[in-house]
Amino acid sequence: MLMAKNITLRPVTESDHEFLLAVYATTRAEELARVPWTAEQKDAFVRMQFAAQKRHYAAEYPHASHEVISADGTPVGRLYLDRDASRLHILDITVLPQHRNAGIGSFLLGRLLKEAAGSSKSVSIYVENFNPSLRLFKRLGFEVVEEHGFQLLLKWQSPLNGPPSE
């Protein structure tokens, strides 16, 4: 497991575009493995979906922070987070597959939960019901507060502030 001092965040810059695209592509790899498309078609699809996601986040969460996660100085993922008066809403936290299960996500989520507890805020995130990270969120105390098809809205509330509610 990595030591906490080795995990850092820095703001996304334009030069991170291809890295962030590659991170996003890993989130679609399993589903794309099932379709009979050429490599070029898969690449075009991923680029189109990445651009659509970027536009959506910009429109819906214009003040969100977009950060690159690094471990030992090497970019390993992304964290997009919207902070408002009552909650921290995680738009996306993705760690590259080869860096998963090393404590990176747990460390960052723990830091966010500590921030939220210190300011009496909740933490929320949408997760697909088949996403393996769902186990981590539940272990950290997130609870399902809404379900929309395969999308689950998870919420964590500091034990000092009572149970999650919407």
URNORBEL-V205991 format. One record per residue. N is the residue number from 1. RES is the residue in one small letter. PHI is phi in radians with two decimals (999 if undefined). PSI is psi in radians with two decimals (* if undefined). Layout:
BEGIN
N_RES_PHI_PSI, N_RES_PHI_PSI
END
This chain:
BEGIN
1_m_999_2.48, 2_l_-1.29_2.61, 3_m_-1.39_2.54, 4_a_-0.96_-0.59, 5_k_-1.15_-0.30, 6_n_-1.52_-0.15, 7_i_-1.81_2.11, 8_t_-2.31_2.84, 9_l_-2.15_2.55, 10_r_-2.51_2.63, 11_p_-1.06_2.51, 12_v_-1.16_2.47, 13_t_-2.14_2.93, 14_e_-1.00_-0.56, 15_s_-1.22_-0.14, 16_d_-1.54_-0.02, 17_h_-0.91_-0.91, 18_e_-1.16_-0.65, 19_f_-1.10_-0.83, 20_l_-1.12_-0.63, 21_l_-1.08_-0.75, 22_a_-1.13_-0.70, 23_v_-1.09_-0.83, 24_y_-1.04_-0.74, 25_a_-0.99_-0.59, 26_t_-1.15_-0.44, 27_t_-1.35_-0.25, 28_r_-1.95_-0.06, 29_a_-1.02_-0.78, 30_e_-1.09_-0.80, 31_e_-1.20_-0.63, 32_l_-1.24_-0.41, 33_a_-1.14_-0.35, 34_r_-1.60_-0.19, 35_v_-1.75_2.57, 36_p_-1.51_0.76, 37_w_-1.62_2.77, 38_t_-1.29_2.89, 39_a_-1.03_-0.65, 40_e_-1.16_-0.71, 41_q_-1.14_-0.73, 42_k_-1.10_-0.75, 43_d_-1.09_-0.77, 44_a_-1.09_-0.73, 45_f_-1.08_-0.84, 46_v_-1.07_-0.77, 47_r_-1.09_-0.72, 48_m_-1.12_-0.79, 49_q_-1.18_-0.66, 50_f_-1.10_-0.77, 51_a_-1.12_-0.71, 52_a_-1.13_-0.73, 53_q_-1.11_-0.74, 54_k_-1.07_-0.76, 55_r_-1.12_-0.75, 56_h_-1.07_-0.85, 57_y_-1.08_-0.72, 58_a_-1.11_-0.68, 59_a_-1.31_-0.76, 60_e_-1.48_-0.51, 61_y_-2.36_1.16, 62_p_-1.14_-0.32, 63_h_-1.82_0.13, 64_a_-1.16_2.60, 65_s_-1.54_2.49, 66_h_-2.17_2.00, 67_e_-2.26_2.60, 68_v_-1.61_2.30, 69_i_-1.56_2.29, 70_s_-2.16_2.56, 71_a_-2.20_2.15, 72_d_0.93_0.62, 73_g_1.44_-0.03, 74_t_-1.77_2.20, 75_p_-1.06_2.25, 76_v_-2.27_-0.03, 77_g_3.05_-2.91, 78_r_-2.45_2.61, 79_l_-2.36_2.06, 80_y_-1.97_2.20, 81_l_-2.44_2.31, 82_d_-1.91_2.14, 83_r_-1.84_2.30, 84_d_-2.35_-2.99, 85_a_-1.11_-0.49, 86_s_-2.01_-0.22, 87_r_-2.72_2.88, 88_l_-1.90_2.11, 89_h_-1.95_2.03, 90_i_-1.41_1.98, 91_l_-1.33_-0.71, 92_d_-2.82_2.36, 93_i_-2.38_1.99, 94_t_-2.35_2.27, 95_v_-1.98_2.39, 96_l_-0.96_2.50, 97_p_-0.89_-0.71, 98_q_-1.24_-0.14, 99_h_-1.99_0.07, 100_r_-1.31_2.82, 101_n_1.07_0.52, 102_a_-2.00_0.10, 103_g_1.61_0.03, 104_i_-1.16_-0.93, 105_g_-1.08_-0.76, 106_s_-1.06_-0.75, 107_f_-1.08_-0.87, 108_l_-1.14_-0.73, 109_l_-1.13_-0.69, 110_g_-1.05_-0.70, 111_r_-1.13_-0.72, 112_l_-1.15_-0.69, 113_l_-1.15_-0.66, 114_k_-1.13_-0.77, 115_e_-1.03_-0.80, 116_a_-1.12_-0.77, 117_a_-1.09_-0.66, 118_g_-1.21_-0.35, 119_s_-2.07_0.28, 120_s_0.96_0.75, 121_k_-1.97_2.76, 122_s_-1.63_2.95, 123_v_-2.22_2.32, 124_s_-2.31_2.76, 125_i_-2.82_2.53, 126_y_-1.62_2.32, 127_v_-2.40_2.47, 128_e_-1.25_2.55, 129_n_-1.18_-0.18, 130_f_-1.83_0.03, 131_n_-1.29_2.19, 132_p_-1.03_-0.44, 133_s_-1.21_-0.22, 134_l_-0.98_-0.64, 135_r_-1.08_-0.73, 136_l_-1.09_-0.82, 137_f_-1.06_-0.76, 138_k_-1.14_-0.68, 139_r_-1.08_-0.58, 140_l_-1.43_-0.06, 141_g_1.80_0.14, 142_f_-1.26_2.56, 143_e_-2.21_2.61, 144_v_-1.29_2.17, 145_v_-2.01_-0.29, 146_e_-2.62_2.67, 147_e_-2.37_2.20, 148_h_-2.22_1.63, 149_g_1.11_-2.15, 150_f_-1.58_-0.01, 151_q_-1.58_2.23, 152_l_-1.97_2.34, 153_l_-1.64_2.05, 154_l_-1.78_2.55, 155_k_-2.44_2.42, 156_w_-2.01_2.35, 157_q_-2.23_2.33, 158_s_-0.93_2.37, 159_p_-0.96_-0.44, 160_l_-1.25_-0.33, 161_n_-1.87_0.13, 162_g_1.60_3.12, 163_p_-1.27_2.80, 164_p_-1.10_2.56, 165_s_-2.72_2.78, 166_e_-2.18_*
END
